[in-house]
């Protein structure tokens, strides 16, 4: 049996614009928060549903590292000058 995920009616009935869904940490498919596994790739989720797709997570991570590097460079410049 293949799970096709929530329908538009399900989302309207059970969540406010899809707040009950998240993204698979492995493949990025939108899934229910309580899903034990991803219907697309088969990865076991066990409550590890992401709020953003993997691309957005990667961008956020890179932006955070860039901010840390800029702050460190600023501290080095302040103490050297």
Long-range contacts (C-beta under 8 A, 24 or more apart in sequence): 2-39, 3-39, 4-39, 5-30, 5-31, 5-32, 5-39, 6-32, 22-49, 22-50, 22-51, 23-49, 23-50, 23-51, 23-52, 23-53, 23-54, 24-49, 24-50, 25-49, 25-50, 25-54, 27-54, 28-53, 28-54, 28-55
